[in-house]
Amino acid sequence: MAVRLALAGGLEWLDSIPESERATVFTALFAICDGSAFLTYGVFKVGGGRDRFLLTVAPELAIRIRIDWARSEFELLGFTRRAFGWPAELDAL
């Protein structure tokens, strides 16, 4: 069964990123809504609760989100600017 998520808040964070990166962020937000983000982007579980994730949307840009699975919605918690990549330890598996 596919789960569709609705954006519940956090759009005020878009003011903190350059206009040139907003299209990339909007594409990622739509992918979260339709469920394809987990197939398209690197998704990492982060601390602060069992419902918080980090999606790498560009080499130096990641989106922090909180997902409320019971309500089928998510909230944008902000952005992280640092290089992210596939953990080298996973290449050995």
C-alpha positions as CSV (number, residue, x, y, z in Angstrom):
1,M,0.0,0.0,0.0
2,A,1.4,3.4,-1.0
3,V,1.4,6.2,1.6
4,R,1.0,9.7,0.4
5,L,2.2,12.4,2.8
6,A,1.0,16.0,3.0
7,L,3.3,18.9,4.0
8,A,2.1,20.2,7.4
9,G,4.6,23.0,7.9
10,G,8.0,24.4,7.7
11,L,7.9,26.4,4.4
12,E,9.3,29.4,6.3
13,W,12.7,27.6,6.0
14,L,12.7,28.2,2.2
15,D,13.6,31.9,2.9
16,S,17.0,30.8,4.2
17,I,18.1,29.2,0.9
18,P,19.1,30.8,-2.4
19,E,16.6,31.1,-5.2
20,S,18.8,28.9,-7.3
21,E,18.4,25.9,-5.0
22,R,14.6,26.2,-4.4
23,A,13.7,24.2,-7.5
24,T,15.8,21.3,-6.2
25,V,14.1,21.6,-2.8
26,F,10.6,21.8,-4.2
27,T,11.3,18.7,-6.3
28,A,12.4,16.8,-3.2
29,L,9.3,18.0,-1.3
30,F,7.0,16.7,-4.0
31,A,8.9,13.4,-4.0
32,I,8.3,13.1,-0.2
33,C,4.6,13.8,-0.8
34,D,4.2,11.0,-3.4
35,G,6.5,8.6,-1.6
36,S,9.2,8.4,-4.3
37,A,11.8,10.3,-2.2
38,F,12.9,7.1,-0.5
39,L,13.8,5.7,-3.9
40,T,15.4,8.8,-5.4
41,Y,17.4,10.4,-2.6
42,G,19.7,9.3,0.1
43,V,17.6,8.9,3.2
44,F,19.2,8.7,6.7
45,K,17.6,8.3,10.1
46,V,18.8,11.0,12.4
47,G,18.6,11.5,16.2
48,G,16.0,13.5,17.9
49,G,13.1,11.0,17.6
50,R,12.1,8.0,15.6
51,D,10.3,10.1,13.1
52,R,13.2,12.3,11.9
53,F,15.0,11.9,8.7
54,L,17.7,13.6,6.5
55,L,17.3,13.5,2.7
56,T,20.4,14.4,0.6
57,V,19.0,16.4,-2.3
58,A,22.3,17.8,-3.6
59,P,26.0,17.2,-2.8
60,E,26.0,20.1,-0.3
61,L,22.3,20.3,0.7
62,A,20.2,18.1,2.8
63,I,16.6,18.4,4.0
64,R,15.7,17.6,7.6
65,I,12.1,16.4,8.0
66,R,9.8,14.9,10.6
67,I,7.2,12.4,9.5
68,D,4.0,11.8,11.3
69,W,3.0,8.4,9.9
70,A,-0.3,8.3,11.8
71,R,-1.5,11.5,10.3
72,S,0.2,10.9,6.9
73,E,1.9,14.3,7.0
74,F,5.5,15.6,7.3
75,E,7.1,18.8,8.4
76,L,10.2,20.5,7.0
77,L,12.6,21.1,9.9
78,G,15.3,22.9,8.0
79,F,18.4,22.4,5.9
80,T,21.9,21.2,6.4
81,R,24.8,22.5,4.3
82,R,27.7,20.0,4.2
83,A,28.9,17.3,1.9
84,F,27.0,14.1,2.2
85,G,27.7,10.8,0.5
86,W,27.2,7.1,0.6
87,P,28.9,5.8,3.8
88,A,32.1,3.8,2.8
89,E,31.3,1.1,5.3
90,L,28.2,0.1,3.2
91,D,30.4,-0.6,0.1
92,A,31.8,-3.6,1.9
93,L,28.4,-5.2,2.4
